[in-house]
Amino acid sequence: VQLQASGGGLVQAGGSLRLFCAASGRTFSRYHMGWFRQAPGKDREFVAAINGGDFRTYYADSVKGRFTISRDNAKNTVYLQMNNLAPEDTAVYYCAALTEWDPPIPAGDVYWGQGTQVTVSS
């Protein structure tokens, strides 16, 4: 599976952005999907995941109540709605397709998309 992330940009604190991750192939619905992020000088960290079978979701504590992950299997797309953004959300955001469900760990075979930059100004 190949992934293409988009939707990043520059936003003021308190603002919103919606990230998109488009997947190629006809087996998108079989994958669990996740969003991860990496800030400058820091390790990549888990943000959110959505199960491919029952659409249950899992969030990092730092984004609970502000971010929402969703998917549209008919469009082979996963979304990350980010509200009430803060400067500490600034990072490159990556989507990933996962063959196993074990959040926050990217488990099984993991396919990464290229990142999209999100910058939140104070």
NUPA-811701 format. One record per residue: residue number from 1; residue in three letters; chain; x, y, z of N, C-alpha, C in turn. Coordinates in Angstrom, 1 decimal, padded with zeros to 4 digits. Example, Ala and Ser with C-alpha at 12.3 -4.5 7.8 and 13.67 -1.06 7.14 Angstrom:
<nodes>
NODE 1 ALA A 013.2 -005.7 007.8 012.3 -004.5 007.8 013.2 -003.3 007.8;
NODE 2 SER A 012.8 -002.2 007.1 013.7 -001.1 007.1 012.9 000.0 007.9;
</nodes>
This chain:
<nodes>
NODE 1 VAL A 000.9 -001.2 000.0 000.0 000.0 000.0 000.9 001.2 000.0;
NODE 2 GLN A 000.5 002.2 -000.8 001.2 003.5 -000.8 000.3 004.6 -000.2;
NODE 3 LEU A 000.9 005.5 000.5 000.2 006.5 001.2 000.7 007.9 000.9;
NODE 4 GLN A -000.3 008.8 000.7 000.0 010.2 000.4 -000.7 011.1 001.4;
NODE 5 ALA A 000.1 011.7 002.3 -000.5 012.6 003.3 -000.5 014.1 002.7;
NODE 6 SER A -001.5 014.8 003.2 -001.6 016.2 002.8 -002.5 017.0 003.8;
NODE 7 GLY A -002.6 018.3 003.6 -003.4 019.1 004.5 -002.7 019.9 005.6;
NODE 8 GLY A -001.4 019.7 005.7 -000.7 020.5 006.6 -000.6 021.9 006.3;
NODE 9 GLY A 000.0 022.7 007.2 000.1 024.1 006.9 000.4 024.9 008.2;
NODE 10 LEU A 000.3 026.2 008.0 000.6 027.1 009.2 -000.7 027.6 009.7;
NODE 11 VAL A -000.9 027.5 011.0 -002.1 028.0 011.7 -001.8 028.6 013.0;
NODE 12 GLN A -002.7 029.5 013.4 -002.5 030.1 014.7 -003.0 029.2 015.8;
NODE 13 ALA A -002.4 029.4 017.0 -002.9 028.7 018.2 -004.4 028.8 018.3;
NODE 14 GLY A -005.1 027.7 018.6 -006.5 027.7 018.7 -007.2 027.4 017.4;
NODE 15 GLY A -006.5 027.4 016.3 -007.1 027.1 015.1 -007.2 025.6 014.8;
NODE 16 SER A -007.7 025.3 013.6 -007.9 023.9 013.2 -007.3 023.6 011.8;
NODE 17 LEU A -007.0 022.3 011.6 -006.5 021.8 010.4 -007.1 020.4 010.2;
NODE 18 ARG A -007.2 020.0 008.9 -007.7 018.6 008.7 -006.6 018.0 007.8;
NODE 19 LEU A -006.1 016.9 008.2 -005.1 016.2 007.5 -005.8 015.0 006.7;
NODE 20 PHE A -005.2 014.7 005.5 -005.7 013.7 004.7 -004.6 012.7 004.4;
NODE 21 CYS A -005.0 011.4 004.3 -004.0 010.4 003.9 -004.7 009.5 002.9;
NODE 22 ALA A -004.3 009.6 001.6 -004.9 008.8 000.6 -004.1 007.6 000.3;
NODE 23 ALA A -004.7 006.4 000.2 -004.0 005.2 000.0 -004.3 004.6 -001.3;
NODE 24 SER A -003.3 003.9 -001.9 -003.5 003.2 -003.1 -003.9 001.8 -002.9;
NODE 25 GLY A -004.4 001.1 -003.9 -004.7 -000.3 -003.7 -006.1 -000.6 -003.3;
NODE 26 ARG A -006.5 -001.8 -003.5 -007.9 -002.2 -003.2 -008.1 -002.9 -001.9;
NODE 27 THR A -007.0 -002.9 -001.0 -007.1 -003.6 000.3 -007.1 -002.7 001.4;
NODE 28 PHE A -007.4 -001.4 001.2 -007.3 -000.4 002.2 -008.1 -000.7 003.5;
NODE 29 SER A -009.3 -001.3 003.3 -010.1 -001.6 004.4 -009.6 -002.6 005.4;
NODE 30 ARG A -008.6 -003.4 004.9 -008.0 -004.4 005.7 -007.0 -003.9 006.7;
NODE 31 TYR A -006.5 -002.6 006.5 -005.5 -002.1 007.3 -006.0 -001.2 008.4;
NODE 32 HIS A -005.4 -001.3 009.6 -005.6 -000.3 010.6 -004.8 000.9 010.2;
NODE 33 MET A -005.3 002.0 010.5 -004.6 003.3 010.1 -004.2 004.1 011.3;
NODE 34 GLY A -003.0 004.7 011.2 -002.6 005.6 012.3 -002.0 006.8 011.8;
NODE 35 TRP A -002.0 007.8 012.7 -001.2 009.1 012.5 -000.2 009.2 013.6;
NODE 36 PHE A 001.0 009.6 013.2 002.1 009.8 014.1 002.7 011.1 013.8;
NODE 37 ARG A 003.5 011.7 014.7 004.2 012.9 014.4 005.6 013.0 015.0;
NODE 38 GLN A 006.4 013.8 014.4 007.8 014.0 014.8 008.1 015.5 014.8;
NODE 39 ALA A 008.4 016.0 016.0 008.8 017.4 016.2 010.3 017.4 016.1;
NODE 40 PRO A 010.9 018.6 015.7 012.3 018.8 015.6 013.0 018.3 016.8;
NODE 41 GLY A 014.0 017.5 016.7 014.8 017.0 017.8 014.2 016.0 018.7;
NODE 42 LYS A 013.0 015.5 018.3 012.3 014.5 019.1 012.0 013.3 018.3;
NODE 43 ASP A 011.7 012.2 019.0 011.4 010.9 018.4 010.0 011.0 017.8;
NODE 44 ARG A 009.7 010.2 016.8 008.4 010.1 016.3 007.4 009.5 017.4;
NODE 45 GLU A 006.2 010.1 017.5 005.3 009.7 018.5 003.9 009.4 018.0;
NODE 46 PHE A 003.2 008.5 018.6 001.9 008.1 018.2 000.9 009.3 018.5;
NODE 47 VAL A -000.1 009.4 017.6 -001.1 010.5 017.7 -002.5 009.8 017.8;
NODE 48 ALA A -002.9 009.0 016.9 -004.2 008.4 016.8 -004.2 007.2 015.9;
NODE 49 ALA A -005.1 006.3 016.1 -005.3 005.1 015.3 -006.8 004.8 015.2;
NODE 50 ILE A -007.1 004.1 014.0 -008.5 003.7 013.8 -008.4 002.3 013.3;
NODE 51 ASN A -009.2 001.4 013.9 -009.2 000.0 013.5 -009.9 -000.2 012.2;
NODE 52 GLY A -009.3 -001.1 011.4 -009.9 -001.4 010.1 -011.1 -002.2 010.1;
NODE 53 GLY A -011.3 -003.0 011.2 -012.5 -003.9 011.2 -013.7 -003.2 011.8;
NODE 54 ASP A -013.6 -002.6 013.0 -014.7 -002.1 013.7 -014.7 -000.6 013.9;
NODE 55 PHE A -013.7 000.1 013.3 -013.5 001.5 013.4 -013.3 002.1 014.8;
NODE 56 ARG A -013.0 001.2 015.7 -012.7 001.8 017.1 -011.5 002.7 017.0;
NODE 57 THR A -011.4 003.6 017.8 -010.3 004.6 017.8 -009.5 004.6 019.1;
NODE 58 TYR A -008.3 005.1 019.0 -007.4 005.2 020.1 -006.5 006.5 019.9;
NODE 59 TYR A -006.4 007.2 021.0 -005.7 008.5 020.9 -004.6 008.6 022.0;
NODE 60 ALA A -003.6 009.4 021.7 -002.6 009.8 022.7 -003.3 010.7 023.6;
NODE 61 ASP A -002.9 010.7 024.9 -003.5 011.6 025.9 -003.4 013.0 025.5;
NODE 62 SER A -002.3 013.4 024.8 -002.0 014.8 024.5 -003.0 015.4 023.5;
NODE 63 VAL A -003.7 014.5 022.8 -004.6 015.0 021.7 -006.1 014.7 022.0;
NODE 64 LYS A -006.3 013.9 023.0 -007.7 013.5 023.3 -008.6 014.7 023.5;
NODE 65 GLY A -009.8 014.7 022.9 -010.7 015.8 023.0 -010.4 016.9 022.0;
NODE 66 ARG A -009.3 016.9 021.3 -009.0 017.9 020.3 -008.9 017.3 018.9;
NODE 67 PHE A -008.4 016.1 018.8 -008.2 015.5 017.5 -009.2 014.4 017.3;
NODE 68 THR A -009.6 014.2 016.0 -010.5 013.1 015.7 -010.0 012.4 014.4;
NODE 69 ILE A -009.8 011.1 014.5 -009.4 010.3 013.4 -010.6 009.6 012.8;
NODE 70 SER A -010.7 009.6 011.5 -011.8 008.9 010.8 -011.3 008.3 009.5;
NODE 71 ARG A -012.1 007.5 008.9 -011.7 006.9 007.6 -012.9 006.7 006.7;
NODE 72 ASP A -012.7 006.7 005.5 -013.7 006.5 004.4 -013.2 005.4 003.5;
NODE 73 ASN A -013.6 004.2 003.7 -013.0 003.1 003.0 -013.4 003.2 001.5;
NODE 74 ALA A -014.5 003.8 001.2 -014.9 004.0 -000.2 -014.0 004.9 -001.0;
NODE 75 LYS A -013.3 005.8 -000.2 -012.4 006.8 -000.8 -010.9 006.4 -000.5;
NODE 76 ASN A -010.7 005.3 000.2 -009.3 004.9 000.5 -008.6 006.1 001.2;
NODE 77 THR A -009.3 006.7 002.2 -008.7 007.9 002.8 -009.0 007.8 004.3;
NODE 78 VAL A -008.0 008.3 005.0 -008.1 008.5 006.5 -007.8 009.9 006.8;
NODE 79 TYR A -008.6 010.4 007.8 -008.5 011.9 008.1 -008.0 012.0 009.5;
NODE 80 LEU A -007.5 013.2 009.8 -007.2 013.6 011.1 -007.7 015.1 011.3;
NODE 81 GLN A -008.8 015.3 012.0 -009.3 016.6 012.3 -008.6 017.1 013.5;
NODE 82 MET A -008.0 018.2 013.4 -007.2 018.7 014.6 -007.8 020.1 014.9;
NODE 83 ASN A -008.4 020.2 016.1 -009.0 021.4 016.6 -008.2 021.9 017.8;
NODE 84 ASN A -008.4 023.2 018.1 -007.7 023.8 019.3 -006.2 023.5 019.3;
NODE 85 LEU A -005.6 023.8 018.1 -004.2 023.5 018.0 -003.3 024.4 018.9;
NODE 86 ALA A -002.2 023.8 019.4 -001.3 024.5 020.2 000.1 024.4 019.6;
NODE 87 PRO A 001.0 025.3 020.0 002.4 025.3 019.4 003.1 024.0 019.6;
NODE 88 GLU A 002.8 023.3 020.7 003.4 022.0 020.9 002.9 020.9 019.9;
NODE 89 ASP A 001.9 021.2 019.1 001.4 020.3 018.1 002.3 020.4 016.8;
NODE 90 THR A 003.1 021.4 016.8 004.0 021.6 015.6 004.9 020.4 015.4;
NODE 91 ALA A 004.8 019.8 014.2 005.5 018.6 013.9 005.3 018.2 012.4;
NODE 92 VAL A 006.1 017.3 012.0 005.7 016.6 010.7 004.8 015.4 011.0;
NODE 93 TYR A 003.7 015.4 010.4 002.7 014.3 010.7 002.7 013.3 009.6;
NODE 94 TYR A 002.8 012.0 010.0 002.9 010.9 009.1 001.7 010.0 009.3;
NODE 95 CYS A 001.1 009.5 008.2 000.1 008.4 008.3 000.8 007.1 008.1;
NODE 96 ALA A 000.2 006.1 008.6 000.7 004.7 008.5 -000.4 003.7 008.4;
NODE 97 ALA A -000.1 002.7 007.6 -001.0 001.5 007.5 -000.4 000.4 008.2;
NODE 98 LEU A -001.2 -000.2 009.1 -000.7 -001.3 010.0 -001.5 -002.6 009.8;
NODE 99 THR A -000.8 -003.7 009.9 -001.4 -005.0 009.7 -001.9 -005.5 011.1;
NODE 100 GLU A -001.4 -005.0 012.1 -001.8 -005.5 013.5 -002.3 -004.3 014.3;
NODE 101 TRP A -003.2 -004.6 015.2 -003.8 -003.5 016.1 -003.2 -003.6 017.4;
NODE 102 ASP A -002.4 -002.7 017.8 -001.8 -002.7 019.1 -001.3 -001.3 019.5;
NODE 103 PRO A -002.3 -000.3 019.4 -001.9 001.1 019.7 -001.5 001.3 021.1;
NODE 104 PRO A -000.5 002.2 021.4 000.1 003.1 020.5 001.2 002.6 019.7;
NODE 105 ILE A 001.5 001.3 019.7 002.6 000.8 019.0 002.3 000.5 017.6;
NODE 106 PRO A 003.1 000.9 016.6 002.8 000.6 015.2 003.2 -000.9 015.0;
NODE 107 ALA A 002.2 -001.8 015.0 002.5 -003.2 015.1 002.3 -003.9 013.7;
NODE 108 GLY A 003.0 -005.1 013.6 002.9 -005.8 012.4 003.7 -005.2 011.3;
NODE 109 ASP A 003.3 -005.4 010.1 003.9 -004.7 008.9 003.4 -003.2 008.9;
NODE 110 VAL A 004.3 -002.3 008.8 003.9 -000.9 008.9 004.4 -000.2 007.6;
NODE 111 TYR A 003.4 000.5 007.0 003.7 001.2 005.7 003.5 002.7 006.0;
NODE 112 TRP A 004.6 003.4 005.8 004.6 004.9 006.1 004.4 005.7 004.9;
NODE 113 GLY A 003.6 006.8 005.0 003.5 007.8 004.0 004.6 008.8 004.2;
NODE 114 GLN A 004.7 009.7 003.3 005.6 010.9 003.5 004.9 011.8 004.5;
NODE 115 GLY A 005.6 012.6 005.1 005.0 013.5 006.1 004.4 014.8 005.5;
NODE 116 THR A 003.6 015.4 006.4 003.0 016.7 006.0 003.3 017.6 007.2;
NODE 117 GLN A 003.8 018.8 007.0 004.2 019.7 008.0 003.1 020.5 008.6;
NODE 118 VAL A 002.9 020.5 009.9 002.0 021.3 010.6 002.7 022.2 011.5;
NODE 119 THR A 002.5 023.5 011.4 003.1 024.5 012.2 002.1 025.4 012.9;
NODE 120 VAL A 002.2 025.5 014.2 001.2 026.2 015.0 001.9 027.4 015.6;
NODE 121 SER A 001.5 028.6 015.3 002.2 029.8 015.8 001.4 030.3 017.1;
NODE 122 SER A 002.2 030.8 018.0 001.6 031.3 019.3 001.1 032.7 019.1;
</nodes>
